[in-house]
Amino acid sequence: MNIQLANLSTDLRRISNWIYEGKNDLVIEYISKFKEKYEVNKSVGVYKDIWQEIEIIKTVRDGRIKSADRATTLSSVLLQESLKS
């Protein structure tokens, strides 16, 4: 099991909930620390660059619901990929 991917997955589930609740300041603060906290390759699963996807989530670009869904989807992919390693 790849613990880095599993932990990032868990954090993204939290992020999803915070986005849904409108806690954008908390989301931005927490995501800003991800690259220091996690050593994860850019390409994971269907994502060529997870860091680009995380930036999209961070900006809540497509609205609260869509961004929360993006975070949950990425979280699920990361968890699945963590089990393969």
Residue pairs with C-beta under 8 A, 6 or more apart in sequence:
1 82
1 83
1 85
2 81
2 82
2 84
2 85
3 82
4 38
4 39
4 40
4 82
5 40
5 44
5 78
5 79
5 81
5 82
5 85
6 78
6 79
6 82
7 38
8 34
8 38
8 40
8 75
8 78
9 75
9 76
9 78
9 79
9 82
10 75
11 30
11 34
12 54
12 57
12 71
12 72
12 74
12 75
12 78
13 71
13 72
13 75
14 30
15 27
15 30
15 31
15 57
15 71
16 68
16 69
16 71
16 72
16 75
17 68
18 24
18 26
18 27
18 30
19 27
19 57
19 60
19 64
19 67
19 68
19 71
20 64
20 65
20 68
22 64
24 60
27 57
27 58
27 60
28 58
31 54
31 57
31 58
32 58
34 54
35 51
40 50
42 48
42 49
42 50
42 51
43 49
43 50
44 50
44 77
44 78
44 81
45 77
45 78
45 80
45 81
46 77
47 53
47 74
47 77
50 74
50 78
53 70
53 74
54 74
56 62
56 67
56 70
57 67
57 70
57 71
57 74
59 67
60 67
61 67
62 70
